[in-house]
């Protein structure tokens, strides 16, 4: 059971009866969403073994036809996914190796779970990914490779290409994460400086059959960008990767080894990532088992069960976090004043993933910045709440999952001598909400399907 650890305190901080009610409903809906995307529950509900056939989403795999069953993968949810898969297949699994987040507490008997770093890759991740590649390369035509991929997989499955060092990969990753680049743009670069992502895993495992079970953390579920698509044809090019770095002013400061690989690739001196015409993908089956839309709909159902008028605004939300916060506050105020787009009492859910262009020296994350920007526009109203969290339980480089704000947030901040405008300018939302006691804490959830924001107006 995934819970918001400090839920009672967050509710108490509402101050007024209406704010406490709105906070209760918002936090309850977020907890419902988190528990709906529990990786073990999802795998067990989607994957069925009708011996000797393994079935999922209309696909059926006759396990008698395979000599070996191997398991590889990586991501924040890949540990519990591996646990569930072992419970389904048991000793049918020959061997496996999966990279998981440092500190994860998951246990398997056959599949080896190997801890690595996120969001900045580390050497442990490289060593684990090399083990996965060894498994893939030893696979034969009559072998079955099950890949478990989830959010965070790009960082947790690093394998730098050519002469690129892990230090250089860490450096460019840090710069990209602070630049305001979208996850698709970041993963375009990652794919072209990797020997594992961008379809290379499928290429190396050919002619084995691959089933890739995916818990999506990318807006719209584009397969090639989830964990940078290790088993998916890559539509992007070396030129695209160079354009991303130039767009965000990172090309000139990029490590020499990275610029060399990308430049050599653009000139055709080293192979491009595998494309859709490659025969390796004819034996690959990619299945999305869970995503943000599902989690957002569950959040809506929770609000509906509390007799609120509900609306799923979107599950593909993108944009600068502070701009999104302003937009959500504007919607909340419109509901409060006019009953549009849904009459109050109302609950509105928006899922997706925003970006933060870091210009200040503070500490924060996407969801905390959304809540801070929203607070600035809510005004002194009662019974209006906006809560936003990252479903993996980690918002940016902090221990927070997100934050919650209401019409009294600025009033309370002013009483403490806090200037929300100045703090937002410094990207210091974490310290702002820490002082107010309005940070949402879940701890690492073991799952990841982007972010969810909830508006409640009562």
C-alpha positions in Angstrom: 0.0 0.0 0.0 1.5 3.3 -1.1 0.6 6.2 1.2 1.3 9.9 1.6 3.4 9.7 4.8 2.5 13.1 6.2 -1.1 13.3 4.9 -2.7 14.1 8.3 -0.3 17.1 8.8 -1.0 18.3 5.2 -4.7 18.3 5.9 -4.3 20.1 9.2 -2.3 22.8 7.5 -5.4 23.8 5.5 -6.5 25.9 8.4 -10.1 26.3 7.5 -12.8 23.6 7.2 -13.2 24.0 3.5 -9.5 23.9 2.9 -9.1 20.8 5.0 -11.9 19.1 3.1 -10.4 20.0 -0.3 -6.9 18.9 0.8 -8.4 15.6 2.1 -10.0 14.9 -1.3 -7.0 15.9 -3.3 -4.5 13.8 -1.3 -6.9 10.8 -1.3 -7.2 10.9 -5.1 -3.4 11.0 -5.4 -3.0 8.0 -3.2 -5.6 6.1 -5.2 -3.7 6.8 -8.4 -0.4 5.6 -6.9 -1.8 2.3 -5.7 -3.5 1.7 -9.0 -0.1 1.7 -10.7 1.6 -0.7 -8.4 3.9 -2.6 -10.7 3.4 -6.0 -9.2 -0.4 -5.6 -9.4 -0.2 -4.4 -13.0 2.1 -7.3 -14.2 -0.1 -9.9 -12.5 -3.3 -8.4 -14.0 -1.9 -8.1 -17.5 0.3 -11.2 -17.8 -1.3 -14.7 -17.6 0.3 -18.1 -17.8 -2.0 -20.8 -19.3 0.7 -23.4 -19.4 2.5 -23.7 -21.7 1.3 -20.3 -23.1 2.2 -16.9 -21.8 -0.5 -14.4 -22.8 -0.7 -10.6 -22.8 -2.6 -8.0 -24.8 -3.6 -10.5 -27.5 -0.1 -12.0 -27.8 0.5 -15.6 -27.0 3.9 -17.2 -26.5 4.3 -21.0 -26.4 7.0 -21.4 -23.8 7.6 -25.0 -24.9 9.2 -23.6 -28.1 11.9 -21.8 -26.1 15.2 -23.3 -24.9 15.9 -20.5 -22.4 13.9 -17.6 -20.9 16.1 -14.6 -19.9 15.0 -11.5 -18.1 16.7 -8.1 -18.4 15.7 -4.5 -17.8 15.9 -1.4 -15.7 13.9 1.4 -14.2 12.3 2.6 -10.9 9.6 0.0 -11.2 11.6 -2.9 -12.6 12.3 -4.4 -9.2 8.7 -5.2 -8.4 8.1 -6.0 -12.0 10.8 -8.7 -11.7 9.3 -10.0 -8.5 5.9 -10.4 -10.1 7.3 -12.1 -13.2 9.1 -14.6 -11.0 5.9 -15.3 -9.2 4.2 -16.0 -12.6 7.0 -18.0 -14.3 9.0 -19.4 -11.4 11.8 -21.8 -12.4 10.9 -21.5 -16.1 13.3 -18.4 -16.0 16.8 -19.4 -16.9 18.5 -16.3 -15.7 18.1 -12.6 -15.5 19.7 -9.2 -14.6 17.8 -6.0 -13.9 19.1 -2.6 -12.8 17.1 -1.0 -10.0 17.4 2.2 -8.0 19.9 2.4 -5.1 18.1 1.6 -1.9 15.3 -0.3 -3.4 14.1 -3.2 -1.2 13.0 -5.9 -3.6 13.8 -9.6 -3.5 14.0 -12.1 -6.3 15.4 -15.7 -6.4 16.5 -16.1 -10.0 16.7 -12.6 -11.5 19.6 -10.7 -10.1 18.7 -7.1 -9.0 21.6 -4.7 -9.3 21.5 -1.2 -7.8 22.4 1.9 -9.8 21.9 5.6 -9.8 19.1 8.0 -11.0 18.7 10.6 -12.5 22.5 10.9 -13.0 24.0 7.6 -14.2 26.9 5.9 -12.4 29.5 3.2 -13.0 27.4 0.6 -11.2 24.7 1.2 -13.9 27.3 0.7 -16.6 28.4 -2.6 -15.1 24.8 -3.8 -14.8 24.0 -2.8 -18.4 27.0 -4.7 -19.7 25.7 -7.8 -17.9 22.4 -7.4 -19.7 24.1 -7.0 -23.0 26.1 -10.2 -22.4 22.8 -12.0 -21.8 21.3 -10.5 -25.0 24.3 -11.4 -27.1 24.4 -15.0 -26.0 20.7 -15.5 -26.8 19.8 -17.8 -29.8 16.9 -18.0 -32.1 15.0 -20.4 -29.8 15.5 -18.2 -26.7 12.9 -15.8 -25.2 14.1 -12.5 -23.7 11.6 -10.7 -21.4 12.6 -7.0 -20.9 11.2 -5.0 -18.0 11.3 -1.3 -18.7 10.0 1.6 -16.6 10.6 5.2 -15.9 14.1 6.0 -15.0 15.4 3.3 -17.3 17.5 5.8 -19.4 19.6 6.7 -16.4 19.6 3.2 -14.8 20.8 1.5 -18.0 23.8 3.5 -19.2 26.4 2.1 -21.6 28.4 5.0 -23.1 29.3 4.6 -26.7 32.8 4.6 -28.1 35.3 6.6 -26.0 32.6 8.4 -24.0 33.3 8.0 -20.3 30.6 7.7 -17.6 31.9 11.0 -16.2 31.2 12.7 -19.6 27.7 11.1 -19.7 27.0 12.3 -16.2 28.0 15.8 -17.2 25.8 16.1 -20.3 22.9 14.5 -18.4 23.1 17.1 -15.6 23.3 19.9 -18.1 20.3 18.6 -20.1 18.2 18.1 -17.0 18.7 21.8 -16.0 18.3 23.2 -19.5 14.5 22.9 -19.9 14.8 20.3 -22.6 11.9 17.8 -22.9 12.4 14.2 -22.0 12.1 13.3 -25.7 14.9 15.7 -26.5 17.0 14.5 -23.7 16.5 10.9 -24.8 17.4 11.7 -28.4 20.8 12.6 -27.1 21.0 9.7 -24.8 20.2 7.2 -27.6 23.1 8.4 -29.7 25.7 8.3 -27.0 24.7 4.7 -26.0 25.5 1.2 -27.1 22.3 -0.1 -25.4 19.5 2.4 -26.0 17.8 3.4 -29.3 17.1 -0.2 -30.4 20.6 -1.6 -29.8 19.4 -4.1 -27.2 17.1 -5.7 -29.8 19.8 -5.6 -32.4 22.2 -7.4 -30.1 19.6 -10.0 -28.9 18.5 -10.9 -32.5 17.4 -13.5 -33.5 15.9 -14.2 -30.1 12.3 -13.4 -29.4 11.8 -10.3 -27.2 8.8 -9.3 -25.1 9.2 -5.8 -23.7 6.8 -5.0 -20.8 6.7 -1.2 -20.4 5.5 1.0 -17.6 5.4 4.3 -19.4 6.8 7.5 -17.9 6.8 9.5 -21.2 3.9 11.8 -22.2 1.8 10.1 -24.9 3.7 6.7 -24.5 6.0 7.1 -27.5 7.8 3.7 -27.3 11.1 4.9 -28.7 11.5 7.4 -25.9 10.5 5.4 -22.9 13.8 4.4 -21.2 15.3 5.6 -24.6 13.7 2.6 -26.4 16.3 -0.2 -26.1 14.0 -2.6 -28.0 12.4 0.0 -30.3 13.4 1.3 -33.8 14.8 4.8 -33.5 13.4 7.5 -35.7 15.9 10.2 -34.6 19.4 10.7 -35.9 22.9 12.0 -34.8 22.0 15.3 -36.5 18.9 15.5 -34.3 21.0 14.9 -31.2 23.4 17.7 -32.2 20.5 20.1 -32.8 19.1 19.4 -29.3 22.5 20.4 -27.7 22.8 23.5 -29.9 19.2 24.5 -29.2 19.9 24.7 -25.4 23.4 26.2 -25.7 25.1 23.0 -24.6 27.1 22.0 -27.7 30.1 24.2 -27.1 30.5 23.1 -23.5 29.7 19.4 -24.2 32.5 17.0 -23.4 34.9 16.4 -26.4 34.2 12.7 -26.5 30.5 13.3 -26.9 30.9 15.9 -29.6 33.3 13.5 -31.4 30.8 10.6 -31.4 27.9 12.7 -32.5 30.0 14.4 -35.2 31.4 11.1 -36.5 27.9 9.7 -36.5 26.5 12.6 -38.5 29.3 12.1 -41.0 28.4 8.4 -41.3 31.7 7.3 -39.8 29.9 5.2 -37.2 26.6 3.3 -37.5 23.3 5.0 -36.8 20.9 3.6 -34.3 18.8 0.7 -35.7 15.8 1.9 -37.8 12.4 0.4 -38.5 13.6 -1.6 -41.5 16.0 -3.6 -39.4 15.1 -7.3 -39.3 15.9 -7.4 -35.6 12.5 -5.8 -34.8 10.5 -8.5 -36.5 10.9 -10.7 -33.4 10.2 -7.9 -30.9 6.9 -7.3 -29.1 6.5 -4.1 -27.1 3.6 -3.8 -24.7 2.7 -0.8 -22.5 1.3 -2.3 -19.3 0.6 1.0 -17.5 0.7 4.7 -18.1 -0.3 8.1 -16.8 -3.7 8.1 -18.4 -4.7 5.1 -16.4 -3.4 6.6 -13.1 -5.1 9.9 -13.9 -8.5 8.2 -14.6 -8.2 6.4 -11.2 -7.6 9.8 -9.5 -10.7 11.1 -11.2 -12.7 8.1 -10.0 -11.7 8.8 -6.5 -12.9 12.3 -6.7 -16.1 11.2 -8.4 -16.8 8.7 -5.6 -16.7 11.7 -3.2 -19.5 13.2 -5.3 -17.4 15.8 -7.0 -18.0 16.9 -10.6 -14.9 15.5 -12.3 -12.8 16.1 -15.4 -9.7 14.6 -16.8 -8.2 17.7 -18.3 -5.3 15.8 -19.9 -2.9 13.0 -19.4 -0.3 14.5 -21.8 0.5 17.8 -20.0 3.7 19.5 -21.0 5.3 22.9 -20.6 7.3 25.0 -18.2 6.2 24.1 -14.7 5.6 27.6 -13.5 3.5 28.4 -16.5 1.5 25.2 -15.9 1.0 26.2 -12.3 -0.5 29.6 -13.4 -2.8 27.8 -15.9 -4.1 25.3 -13.2 -4.7 28.2 -10.8 -6.6 30.0 -13.5 -8.8 27.0 -14.1 -9.4 26.6 -10.4 -10.5 30.2 -10.0 -12.8 29.9 -13.0 -14.5 26.9 -11.5 -14.9 28.8 -8.2 -16.4 31.8 -9.9 -18.5 30.5 -12.7 -18.7 26.7 -12.5 -16.8 26.2 -15.7 -15.5 23.8 -17.1 -17.3 21.8 -14.4 -19.6 22.9 -11.6 -18.4 22.9 -8.0 -17.8 20.9 -5.9 -15.3 19.9 -8.5 -12.2 17.8 -9.0 -10.0 18.2 -12.1 -7.0 16.0 -12.9 -4.1 16.8 -15.2 -1.3 14.3 -15.8 1.9 14.5 -17.8 5.4 15.9 -17.2 6.5 19.5 -17.2 10.0 20.9 -17.3 11.9 23.4 -15.2 14.5 25.7 -16.7 16.8 26.3 -13.8 18.1 29.9 -13.6 18.2 30.3 -9.8 20.3 28.6 -7.1 17.5 27.1 -5.1 16.2 23.6 -4.6 13.0 22.2 -6.0 11.3 20.0 -8.5 8.7 20.2 -11.3 5.7 19.6 -9.0 6.8 21.8 -6.2 7.3 24.6 -8.7 3.8 24.0 -10.2 2.3 24.4 -6.7 4.3 27.5 -5.9 3.4 29.2 -9.2 -0.3 28.2 -8.6 -0.3 29.7 -5.1 0.8 33.0 -6.6 -2.3 33.1 -8.7 -5.0 31.5 -6.5 -5.6 34.6 -4.5 -7.1 34.6 -0.9 -9.9 32.1 -1.6 -11.3 29.3 0.6 -11.9 25.7 -0.4 -9.6 25.7 -3.5 -6.6 23.4 -3.5 -3.9 22.4 -6.0 -1.7 19.3 -5.3 0.9 17.9 -7.6 3.3 15.0 -7.3 5.7 12.8 -9.1 4.4 9.2 -9.1 7.9 7.8 -8.4 7.9 9.8 -5.1 10.9 11.8 -6.0 10.4 15.4 -7.4 13.6 16.7 -8.9 16.8 16.4 -6.8 14.8 16.4 -3.5 13.2 13.9 -1.1 9.8 15.3 -1.9 7.1 13.7 -4.1 5.5 17.1 -4.7 3.6 19.9 -2.8 0.1 21.2 -2.0 -1.1 24.8 -2.1 -4.4 26.5 -1.4 -5.8 30.1 -1.2 -4.2 30.6 2.2 -0.7 29.6 1.2 0.5 33.1 0.4 -1.1 34.4 3.6 0.7 31.9 5.7 4.0 32.6 3.8 3.7 36.3 4.3 3.2 35.8 8.0 6.6 33.9 8.0 8.3 36.7 6.0 8.5 34.6 2.8 8.3 36.2 -0.6 6.9 33.6 -3.0 7.9 35.7 -6.1 11.5 35.9 -5.0 11.6 32.2 -4.1 10.1 31.2 -7.4 12.7 33.3 -9.2 15.4 31.3 -7.4 13.8 27.9 -8.2 13.6 27.4 -4.5 10.2 25.8 -4.1 11.4 23.0 -1.9 12.6 25.4 0.9 9.4 27.4 0.5 7.1 24.4 1.1 9.4 23.0 3.7 8.9 26.0 5.9 5.1 25.8 5.4 5.0 22.1 6.0 3.3 21.5 2.7 5.7 19.2 1.0 4.1 15.8 0.0 6.2 12.9 1.2 5.7 9.3 0.0 9.3 8.1 -0.2 10.3 6.2 -3.4 7.1 4.4 -4.6 8.6 1.8 -6.8 6.6 2.9 -9.7 6.7 5.8 -12.2 4.1 7.1 -14.8 5.0 10.8 -14.8 3.3 13.4 -12.7 -0.3 14.0 -11.6 -1.8 17.4 -10.6 -5.2 17.6 -8.9 -7.5 20.7 -8.5 -10.2 20.5 -5.9 -12.8 23.3 -5.5 -15.4 22.8 -2.7 
